């Protein structure tokens, strides 16, 4: 997949949004902060990996030829 958001990214966003919406309006617990931080780091890492993959595919077009056979 080139660019855009995968189904996993969308799911992570919806889970986070549902968690925030249903959470009582108070200071979030340390676990909530940790969970949110992990989700943000995961999504940033996936975005970076996607960019790296796209850069490699642009630089070396033959690198994806093996995937086409799958």
N, CA, C and O atoms as CSV, one atom per row, in Angstrom:
chain,resi,resn,atom,element,x,y,z
A,1,UNK,N,N,0.841,-1.188,0.000
A,1,UNK,CA,C,0.000,0.000,0.000
A,1,UNK,C,C,0.877,1.239,0.000
A,1,UNK,O,O,1.824,1.330,0.781
A,2,UNK,N,N,0.579,2.164,-0.843
A,2,UNK,CA,C,1.368,3.391,-0.915
A,2,UNK,C,C,0.631,4.532,-0.216
A,2,UNK,O,O,-0.490,4.885,-0.583
A,3,UNK,N,N,1.289,5.101,0.803
A,3,UNK,CA,C,0.718,6.263,1.480
A,3,UNK,C,C,-0.628,5.949,2.112
A,3,UNK,O,O,-1.048,4.793,2.170
A,4,UNK,N,N,-1.294,6.984,2.580
A,4,UNK,CA,C,-2.619,6.797,3.167
A,4,UNK,C,C,-2.560,6.050,4.490
A,4,UNK,O,O,-1.487,5.732,5.003
A,5,UNK,N,N,-3.720,5.785,5.018
A,5,UNK,CA,C,-3.807,5.087,6.296
A,5,UNK,C,C,-4.283,3.671,6.071
A,5,UNK,O,O,-5.175,3.419,5.261
A,6,UNK,N,N,-3.683,2.757,6.794
A,6,UNK,CA,C,-4.129,1.372,6.696
A,6,UNK,C,C,-5.323,1.179,7.628
A,6,UNK,O,O,-5.690,2.080,8.381
A,7,UNK,N,N,-5.914,0.008,7.565
A,7,UNK,CA,C,-7.037,-0.304,8.444
A,7,UNK,C,C,-6.580,-0.271,9.902
A,7,UNK,O,O,-7.349,0.126,10.778
A,8,UNK,N,N,-5.339,-0.683,10.175
A,8,UNK,CA,C,-4.819,-0.681,11.545
A,8,UNK,C,C,-4.761,0.727,12.104
A,8,UNK,O,O,-5.120,0.957,13.259
A,9,UNK,N,N,-4.306,1.681,11.282
A,9,UNK,CA,C,-4.235,3.063,11.740
A,9,UNK,C,C,-5.629,3.577,12.082
A,9,UNK,O,O,-5.827,4.198,13.126
A,10,UNK,N,N,-6.591,3.316,11.202
A,10,UNK,CA,C,-7.963,3.771,11.430
A,10,UNK,C,C,-8.516,3.160,12.714
A,10,UNK,O,O,-9.173,3.841,13.502
A,11,UNK,N,N,-8.249,1.883,12.918
A,11,UNK,CA,C,-8.734,1.208,14.127
A,11,UNK,C,C,-8.131,1.844,15.369
A,11,UNK,O,O,-8.835,2.062,16.355
A,12,UNK,N,N,-6.838,2.143,15.336
A,12,UNK,CA,C,-6.174,2.757,16.491
A,12,UNK,C,C,-6.786,4.123,16.796
A,12,UNK,O,O,-6.987,4.476,17.958
A,13,UNK,N,N,-7.079,4.883,15.750
A,13,UNK,CA,C,-7.679,6.206,15.945
A,13,UNK,C,C,-9.066,6.074,16.564
A,13,UNK,O,O,-9.400,6.811,17.492
A,14,UNK,N,N,-9.883,5.137,16.059
A,14,UNK,CA,C,-11.239,4.971,16.585
A,14,UNK,C,C,-11.216,4.470,18.021
A,14,UNK,O,O,-12.022,4.910,18.841
A,15,UNK,N,N,-10.305,3.556,18.335
A,15,UNK,CA,C,-10.209,3.046,19.709
A,15,UNK,C,C,-9.819,4.178,20.647
A,15,UNK,O,O,-10.389,4.315,21.729
A,16,UNK,N,N,-8.849,4.991,20.237
A,16,UNK,CA,C,-8.412,6.120,21.064
A,16,UNK,C,C,-9.545,7.125,21.233
A,16,UNK,O,O,-9.792,7.602,22.341
A,17,UNK,N,N,-10.235,7.452,20.140
A,17,UNK,CA,C,-11.342,8.416,20.197
A,17,UNK,C,C,-12.452,7.906,21.117
A,17,UNK,O,O,-12.972,8.659,21.940
A,18,UNK,N,N,-12.814,6.630,20.980
A,18,UNK,CA,C,-13.863,6.049,21.820
A,18,UNK,C,C,-13.447,6.074,23.283
A,18,UNK,O,O,-14.265,6.340,24.164
A,19,UNK,N,N,-12.181,5.797,23.538
A,19,UNK,CA,C,-11.667,5.794,24.905
A,19,UNK,C,C,-11.766,7.191,25.512
A,19,UNK,O,O,-12.191,7.347,26.656
A,20,UNK,N,N,-11.373,8.204,24.742
A,20,UNK,CA,C,-11.391,9.587,25.233
A,20,UNK,C,C,-12.833,10.058,25.443
A,20,UNK,O,O,-13.138,10.713,26.440
A,21,UNK,N,N,-13.721,9.719,24.493
A,21,UNK,CA,C,-15.120,10.171,24.571
A,21,UNK,C,C,-15.836,9.542,25.770
A,21,UNK,O,O,-16.591,10.220,26.467
A,22,UNK,N,N,-15.600,8.246,26.009
A,22,UNK,CA,C,-16.310,7.548,27.088
A,22,UNK,C,C,-15.648,7.753,28.444
A,22,UNK,O,O,-16.222,7.387,29.469
A,23,UNK,N,N,-14.467,8.323,28.468
A,23,UNK,CA,C,-13.742,8.532,29.720
A,23,UNK,C,C,-14.428,9.626,30.531
A,23,UNK,O,O,-14.833,10.640,29.963
A,24,UNK,N,N,-14.569,9.449,31.837
A,24,UNK,CA,C,-15.142,10.519,32.656
A,24,UNK,C,C,-14.286,11.785,32.529
A,24,UNK,O,O,-13.073,11.708,32.336
A,25,UNK,N,N,-14.924,12.930,32.639
A,25,UNK,CA,C,-14.187,14.185,32.483
A,25,UNK,C,C,-13.439,14.502,33.774
A,25,UNK,O,O,-13.927,15.221,34.646
A,26,UNK,N,N,-12.278,13.956,33.858
A,26,UNK,CA,C,-11.385,14.176,34.993
A,26,UNK,C,C,-9.963,14.063,34.464
A,26,UNK,O,O,-9.741,13.773,33.288
A,27,UNK,N,N,-9.012,14.296,35.348
A,27,UNK,CA,C,-7.620,14.156,34.923
A,27,UNK,C,C,-7.375,12.699,34.555
A,27,UNK,O,O,-7.683,11.804,35.342
A,28,UNK,N,N,-6.817,12.448,33.354
A,28,UNK,CA,C,-6.617,11.053,32.939
A,28,UNK,C,C,-5.621,10.310,33.832
A,28,UNK,O,O,-4.675,10.899,34.356
A,29,UNK,N,N,-5.851,9.037,33.989
A,29,UNK,CA,C,-4.965,8.220,34.811
A,29,UNK,C,C,-3.631,8.020,34.090
A,29,UNK,O,O,-3.560,8.160,32.869
A,30,UNK,N,N,-2.584,7.697,34.832
A,30,UNK,CA,C,-1.280,7.441,34.192
A,30,UNK,C,C,-1.356,6.347,33.130
A,30,UNK,O,O,-0.651,6.412,32.124
A,31,UNK,N,N,-2.212,5.338,33.349
A,31,UNK,CA,C,-2.363,4.274,32.350
A,31,UNK,C,C,-2.926,4.819,31.046
A,31,UNK,O,O,-2.493,4.421,29.964
A,32,UNK,N,N,-3.891,5.727,31.146
A,32,UNK,CA,C,-4.480,6.330,29.945
A,32,UNK,C,C,-3.433,7.142,29.198
A,32,UNK,O,O,-3.347,7.084,27.971
A,33,UNK,N,N,-2.639,7.899,29.947
A,33,UNK,CA,C,-1.578,8.706,29.330
A,33,UNK,C,C,-0.569,7.788,28.643
A,33,UNK,O,O,-0.145,8.057,27.519
A,34,UNK,N,N,-0.188,6.707,29.318
A,34,UNK,CA,C,0.768,5.754,28.750
A,34,UNK,C,C,0.204,5.112,27.484
A,34,UNK,O,O,0.903,4.994,26.478
A,35,UNK,N,N,-1.059,4.699,27.538
A,35,UNK,CA,C,-1.710,4.087,26.379
A,35,UNK,C,C,-1.724,5.059,25.196
A,35,UNK,O,O,-1.388,4.690,24.071
A,36,UNK,N,N,-2.112,6.289,25.467
A,36,UNK,CA,C,-2.173,7.311,24.419
A,36,UNK,C,C,-0.787,7.540,23.822
A,36,UNK,O,O,-0.641,7.672,22.607
A,37,UNK,N,N,0.222,7.585,24.677
A,37,UNK,CA,C,1.598,7.793,24.217
A,37,UNK,C,C,2.051,6.631,23.333
A,37,UNK,O,O,2.671,6.850,22.291
A,38,UNK,N,N,1.749,5.412,23.739
A,38,UNK,CA,C,2.127,4.232,22.946
A,38,UNK,C,C,1.446,4.268,21.583
A,38,UNK,O,O,2.079,3.974,20.569
A,39,UNK,N,N,0.153,4.629,21.547
A,39,UNK,CA,C,-0.575,4.713,20.276
A,39,UNK,C,C,0.066,5.757,19.372
A,39,UNK,O,O,0.250,5.518,18.178
A,40,UNK,N,N,0.409,6.921,19.940
A,40,UNK,CA,C,1.011,7.990,19.139
A,40,UNK,C,C,2.376,7.564,18.593
A,40,UNK,O,O,2.681,7.814,17.427
A,41,UNK,N,N,3.192,6.926,19.426
A,41,UNK,CA,C,4.520,6.466,18.990
A,41,UNK,C,C,4.368,5.410,17.896
A,41,UNK,O,O,5.089,5.440,16.898
A,42,UNK,N,N,3.427,4.469,18.082
A,42,UNK,CA,C,3.192,3.412,17.094
A,42,UNK,C,C,2.791,4.012,15.756
A,42,UNK,O,O,3.315,3.617,14.714
A,43,UNK,N,N,1.863,4.964,15.779
A,43,UNK,CA,C,1.385,5.560,14.533
A,43,UNK,C,C,2.490,6.362,13.848
A,43,UNK,O,O,2.598,6.352,12.621
A,44,UNK,N,N,3.312,7.060,14.641
A,44,UNK,CA,C,4.426,7.811,14.057
A,44,UNK,C,C,5.428,6.849,13.422
A,44,UNK,O,O,5.951,7.116,12.340
A,45,UNK,N,N,5.693,5.733,14.096
A,45,UNK,CA,C,6.632,4.743,13.559
A,45,UNK,C,C,6.107,4.149,12.255
A,45,UNK,O,O,6.871,3.967,11.307
A,46,UNK,N,N,4.814,3.846,12.198
A,46,UNK,CA,C,4.228,3.292,10.972
A,46,UNK,C,C,4.307,4.301,9.828
A,46,UNK,O,O,4.539,3.933,8.676
A,47,UNK,N,N,4.110,5.576,10.159
A,47,UNK,CA,C,4.180,6.620,9.127
A,47,UNK,C,C,5.606,6.711,8.580
A,47,UNK,O,O,5.810,6.815,7.370
A,48,UNK,N,N,6.587,6.672,9.480
A,48,UNK,CA,C,7.993,6.737,9.061
A,48,UNK,C,C,8.339,5.521,8.200
A,48,UNK,O,O,8.986,5.661,7.163
A,49,UNK,N,N,7.909,4.328,8.628
A,49,UNK,CA,C,8.200,3.118,7.853
A,49,UNK,C,C,7.562,3.171,6.471
A,49,UNK,O,O,8.158,2.721,5.492
A,50,UNK,N,N,6.350,3.720,6.389
A,50,UNK,CA,C,5.681,3.857,5.092
A,50,UNK,C,C,6.461,4.811,4.196
A,50,UNK,O,O,6.637,4.551,3.006
A,51,UNK,N,N,6.932,5.923,4.776
A,51,UNK,CA,C,7.713,6.894,3.999
A,51,UNK,C,C,9.017,6.262,3.503
A,51,UNK,O,O,9.413,6.472,2.357
A,52,UNK,N,N,9.681,5.492,4.365
A,52,UNK,CA,C,10.931,4.829,3.981
A,52,UNK,C,C,10.661,3.830,2.856
A,52,UNK,O,O,11.409,3.769,1.880
A,53,UNK,N,N,9.589,3.049,3.000
A,53,UNK,CA,C,9.229,2.076,1.960
A,53,UNK,C,C,8.963,2.779,0.631
A,53,UNK,O,O,9.419,2.323,-0.417
A,54,UNK,N,N,8.227,3.887,0.675
A,54,UNK,CA,C,7.936,4.631,-0.551
A,54,UNK,C,C,9.205,5.210,-1.160
A,54,UNK,O,O,9.359,5.226,-2.381
A,55,UNK,N,N,10.123,5.690,-0.308
A,55,UNK,CA,C,11.385,6.243,-0.806
A,55,UNK,C,C,12.213,5.152,-1.482
A,55,UNK,O,O,12.808,5.382,-2.534
A,56,UNK,N,N,12.250,3.973,-0.878
A,56,UNK,CA,C,13.000,2.854,-1.460
A,56,UNK,C,C,12.358,2.435,-2.782
A,56,UNK,O,O,13.058,2.183,-3.762
A,57,UNK,N,N,11.023,2.363,-2.807
A,57,UNK,CA,C,10.318,1.957,-4.028
A,57,UNK,C,C,10.536,2.967,-5.155
A,57,UNK,O,O,10.608,2.594,-6.326
A,58,UNK,N,N,10.638,4.246,-4.792
A,58,UNK,CA,C,10.870,5.287,-5.801
A,58,UNK,C,C,12.301,5.224,-6.311
A,58,UNK,O,O,12.554,5.359,-7.508
A,59,UNK,N,N,13.239,5.014,-5.381
A,59,UNK,CA,C,14.658,4.985,-5.743
A,59,UNK,C,C,15.022,3.709,-6.488
A,59,UNK,O,O,15.757,3.742,-7.476
A,60,UNK,N,N,14.501,2.581,-6.005
A,60,UNK,CA,C,14.815,1.285,-6.608
A,60,UNK,C,C,13.524,0.610,-7.061
A,60,UNK,O,O,12.982,-0.218,-6.329
A,61,UNK,N,N,13.017,0.942,-8.250
A,61,UNK,CA,C,11.726,0.383,-8.694
A,61,UNK,C,C,11.716,-1.139,-8.757
A,61,UNK,O,O,10.667,-1.758,-8.579
A,62,UNK,N,N,12.863,-1.743,-9.008
A,62,UNK,CA,C,12.902,-3.205,-9.115
A,62,UNK,C,C,12.757,-3.884,-7.758
A,62,UNK,O,O,12.562,-5.098,-7.705
A,63,UNK,N,N,12.845,-3.141,-6.666
A,63,UNK,CA,C,12.740,-3.727,-5.326
A,63,UNK,C,C,11.351,-4.311,-5.079
A,63,UNK,O,O,11.203,-5.220,-4.262
A,64,UNK,N,N,10.325,-3.799,-5.777
A,64,UNK,CA,C,8.967,-4.294,-5.566
A,64,UNK,C,C,8.574,-5.378,-6.564
A,64,UNK,O,O,7.464,-5.905,-6.491
A,65,UNK,N,N,9.451,-5.716,-7.484
A,65,UNK,CA,C,9.113,-6.722,-8.489
A,65,UNK,C,C,8.807,-8.069,-7.847
A,65,UNK,O,O,7.946,-8.809,-8.323
A,66,UNK,N,N,9.514,-8.386,-6.768
A,66,UNK,CA,C,9.268,-9.640,-6.066
A,66,UNK,C,C,7.877,-9.685,-5.471
A,66,UNK,O,O,7.253,-10.746,-5.446
A,67,UNK,N,N,7.374,-8.550,-4.988
A,67,UNK,CA,C,6.040,-8.497,-4.395
A,67,UNK,C,C,4.958,-8.714,-5.446
A,67,UNK,O,O,3.902,-9.267,-5.140
A,68,UNK,N,N,5.205,-8.289,-6.670
A,68,UNK,CA,C,4.197,-8.409,-7.726
A,68,UNK,C,C,3.872,-9.879,-8.004
A,68,UNK,O,O,2.760,-10.202,-8.421
A,69,UNK,N,N,4.832,-10.760,-7.778
A,69,UNK,CA,C,4.625,-12.183,-8.046
A,69,UNK,C,C,3.770,-12.843,-6.967
A,69,UNK,O,O,3.214,-13.919,-7.187
A,70,UNK,N,N,3.664,-12.210,-5.816
A,70,UNK,CA,C,2.902,-12.815,-4.707
A,70,UNK,C,C,1.410,-12.730,-4.936
A,70,UNK,O,O,0.630,-13.189,-4.102
